Amino acid sequence: MKYIKLNNNLEIPLIGIGTNTFGKVDNQYAAEINYDTKELDTAIQVGYRLLDTAIAYRNEEVIGLAVEKSGIKRSDFILTTKLPGQVGYIQKNEIIDAVNQSLKNLKTNYIDILLMHHPWDNNEEMLSVYQVLEEFVNKRIIKAIGVSNFNNEQLKYILDHCQIKPAINQIASYPGHWQDDLIEFNQTNGIVVQAWSPLNRVTFEMKNILQDIGKKHDKTWAQVILNYQVRRGVVVIPKSHRLEGQKENLDIFDFELSPEDINRIKNL
Ligand SMILES: NC(=O)c1ccc[n+]([C@@H]2O[C@H](COP(=O)([O-])OP(=O)(O)OC[C@H]3O[C@@H](n4cnc5c(N)ncnc54)[C@H](OP(=O)(O)O)[C@@H]3O)[C@@H](O)[C@H]2O)c1
């Protein structure tokens, strides 16, 4: 595994695992939680240590259970969860309760990374939520705070008014929607970008091109995308329910894309 250092010096893996359908009946996002940790068990066994969940996924407890069952030290994991945007969680006590519930669900006394899941329409309200999260960092209950789905203006507002800079912005970034300008803005401001749904929205035509690039290195279309992202410092959180997929998505550091290949990928 390779790591990247956040602006607060916390080191996190460049590859994590998305979990938004894990521990749910038939692996359906909106289905009931069944507390089945099988996908997480294999992910942890093959080496994933960055686990990405959210209050909205309703499965924090499943993640907590899998970490506990693994027998691996809590401090070896980086657990990310996310506070929902503007659907409640406005008052300070609501945010405090939500964070305390996440701690309980994850069976831990600290959270590595807590993100605001979505930006708010009202910048001042958005900032007031962020400020409560800053207090948790000051109390060392949360190690790193960040945001998700924030554009340049929303980020700039937080940057202009915060005491603790966001460490991460988790955004959509995949072929055809790389979001290069947003990535550059984040990176220029010392904010690490995490790409969500890195593999989910790839068309058949794109897969053919990526497969053609991967052939030279004996790699798959998915591995080409993940390699492209991590080589430019973007953390990826692909999700696979299959052991083979989970392994494949970790096995991406042993090849180098040529400048021509990079151009083709950029232009997908
Ligand atoms: N912050 C946000 O607003 C936000 C939004 C969306 C998602 N997320 C996070 O990002 C995570 C990842 O996004 P995602 O779950 O939408 O999807 P994803 O990781 O982009 O893609 C998942 C799909 O790709 C397939 N897949 C995975 N590895 C593969 C491989 N090596 N070869 C071929 N197919 C492969 C999976 O099928 P198999 O299971 O059959 O392998 C699954 O259908 C989420 O789980 C969540 O944690 C965050």
The ligand as a Gaussian input file, in Angstrom:
#p B3LYP/6-31G(d) Opt

LIG

0 1
 N      -19.400000      11.301000      -0.841000
 C      -20.393000      10.936000      -1.626000
 O      -21.337000      11.704000      -1.894000
 C      -20.383000       9.557000      -2.225000
 C      -21.237000       9.252000      -3.288000
 C      -21.179000       7.966000      -3.826000
 C      -20.286000       7.027000      -3.310000
 N      -19.482000       7.348000      -2.257000
 C      -18.516000       6.359000      -1.692000
 O      -17.734000       5.855000      -2.758000
 C      -17.758000       4.439000      -2.724000
 C      -17.508000       3.850000      -4.102000
 O      -18.496000       4.252000      -5.013000
 P      -19.599000       3.225000      -5.567000
 O      -19.906000       2.264000      -4.503000
 O      -20.670000       4.039000      -6.146000
 O      -18.972000       2.522000      -6.776000
 P      -17.566000       2.134000      -7.440000
 O      -16.601000       1.710000      -6.431000
 O      -17.188000       3.204000      -8.371000
 O      -18.040000       0.912000      -8.310000
 C      -18.681000      -0.176000      -7.786000
 C      -19.098000      -1.077000      -8.928000
 O      -17.950000      -1.441000      -9.693000
 C      -17.804000      -2.858000      -9.699000
 N      -16.374000      -3.156000      -9.569000
 C      -15.574000      -2.911000      -8.504000
 N      -14.311000      -3.307000      -8.767000
 C      -14.319000      -3.788000     -10.026000
 C      -13.308000      -4.338000     -10.868000
 N      -12.050000      -4.454000     -10.456000
 N      -13.673000      -4.736000     -12.124000
 C      -14.958000      -4.627000     -12.545000
 N      -15.949000      -4.105000     -11.805000
 C      -15.633000      -3.692000     -10.553000
 C      -18.606000      -3.374000      -8.542000
 O      -19.173000      -4.613000      -8.827000
 P      -18.768000      -5.920000      -7.958000
 O      -19.242000      -5.635000      -6.577000
 O      -19.501000      -7.005000      -8.634000
 O      -17.274000      -6.046000      -8.058000
 C      -19.719000      -2.332000      -8.411000
 O      -20.777000      -2.653000      -9.290000
 C      -19.143000       4.145000      -2.126000
 O      -19.282000       2.812000      -1.708000
 C      -19.182000       5.161000      -1.026000
 O      -18.418000       4.700000       0.087000
 C      -19.505000       8.596000      -1.717000

